[in-house]
């Protein structure tokens, strides 16, 4: 599932493609991302922030892209360079709001990601949703 691909110079990518959008896979991916972020020499706080933000993005894949039908997949791409670490989570479903948001304490994931990352963008597309997150090496959140 995970492929570390060396780039040029100080760059190393983590690519996970066609990962089944099921709870058990999210746990595995979370561990892989944590190890990758620690190896990227982020601060301990940034590693925790990145891990939590990525997990929130992955949870949104289950909740919003493939809520009842299952069977979907997602891709994750993480890259580092001397200035920043960037993680992109892409699904191939269709964004759906929660069925009954008033009856749940959920629905804070995107706000949390926005607070944890230096930069954040949500891109809703006809072919899926992209969550783009960036952590600067030169500034604290």
C-alpha positions in Angstrom: 0.0 0.0 0.0 2.6 2.6 1.0 5.3 3.7 -1.4 8.1 6.0 -0.3 9.5 7.5 -3.4 12.7 9.5 -3.1 12.5 12.8 -4.9 15.4 15.2 -5.6 17.7 16.4 -2.8 15.9 16.8 0.5 12.6 15.6 -0.8 10.8 12.3 0.0 7.2 11.4 -1.0 4.7 9.1 0.6 2.1 7.9 -1.8 -0.8 5.7 -0.9 -3.2 4.9 -3.8 -6.5 3.1 -4.1 -6.7 2.6 -0.3 -10.1 1.0 0.6 -12.2 3.6 2.5 -12.9 1.4 5.5 -12.2 2.1 9.2 -9.5 -0.5 9.6 -7.5 1.0 6.7 -7.7 4.5 8.3 -5.9 3.2 11.4 -3.1 1.7 9.3 -2.7 4.8 7.2 -2.7 6.9 10.4 0.3 4.9 11.7 2.1 5.1 8.3 1.6 8.9 8.2 2.8 9.4 11.8 6.1 7.5 11.0 6.5 9.4 7.8 6.0 12.8 9.5 8.4 11.9 12.3 11.0 11.0 9.7 10.4 14.3 8.0 11.9 15.9 11.1 8.9 18.0 12.1 8.6 19.1 15.7 6.8 16.7 18.0 3.8 19.1 18.1 3.7 19.3 14.3 3.8 15.5 14.0 0.8 15.3 16.3 -1.0 18.1 14.5 -0.4 16.5 11.1 -1.4 13.0 12.3 -4.7 14.3 13.7 -5.5 16.5 10.7 -4.9 13.7 8.3 -7.0 11.3 10.3 -9.8 13.9 10.3 -9.5 14.2 6.5 -9.6 10.4 6.2 -12.7 10.2 8.5 -14.4 12.7 6.2 -13.9 10.4 3.3 -15.9 7.7 5.1 -18.6 10.2 6.3 -19.0 12.4 3.3 -17.7 10.7 0.1 -19.0 7.2 0.7 -21.4 7.4 3.6 -23.8 4.5 3.1 -22.7 2.6 0.1 -19.0 1.9 1.0 -16.7 0.4 -1.6 -14.8 3.6 -2.3 -11.1 4.3 -2.2 -8.9 7.3 -1.5 -5.4 8.4 -2.3 -2.9 10.2 0.0 0.2 12.0 -1.1 2.6 13.6 1.3 5.7 15.5 0.3 8.4 17.4 2.2 10.9 19.9 1.2 13.1 22.4 3.1 10.2 24.8 3.6 7.1 22.7 4.3 5.3 19.4 4.5 2.2 19.0 2.4 -0.4 16.3 2.5 -3.2 15.8 0.1 -6.1 13.4 0.6 -8.2 12.7 -2.4 -11.4 10.6 -2.7 -13.4 9.7 -5.8 -16.9 10.0 -4.3 -19.4 12.8 -4.0 -19.4 15.1 -1.0 -22.6 14.7 1.1 -23.5 16.5 4.3 -24.2 14.3 7.3 -27.7 12.9 7.3 -28.8 14.5 10.6 -26.1 17.1 11.7 -28.3 18.4 14.5 -28.3 15.1 16.3 -24.5 14.7 16.5 -21.5 16.2 18.1 -19.6 15.6 14.9 -19.0 18.1 12.1 -15.9 19.9 13.5 -13.3 18.1 11.4 -12.7 20.7 8.8 -12.5 23.5 11.4 -10.0 21.3 13.3 -7.8 20.7 10.2 -7.9 24.5 9.5 -6.5 25.2 13.0 -3.9 22.4 13.0 -2.4 23.1 9.6 -0.5 26.3 8.5 -2.6 26.3 5.3 -5.7 24.3 4.3 -7.9 24.0 1.3 -11.0 22.0 0.5 -11.7 21.4 -3.2 -15.0 19.9 -4.1 -14.9 18.5 -7.6 -17.3 16.4 -9.7 -14.8 13.5 -9.5 -14.3 13.7 -5.8 -13.0 15.9 -3.0 -9.4 17.0 -2.3 -8.2 18.1 1.1 -4.9 19.9 0.9 -2.9 20.6 4.1 0.4 22.3 4.6 2.7 22.7 7.6 5.4 25.3 7.3 8.8 24.4 8.9 9.4 28.0 9.7 6.3 29.0 11.7 4.3 27.6 14.6 0.5 27.2 14.2 
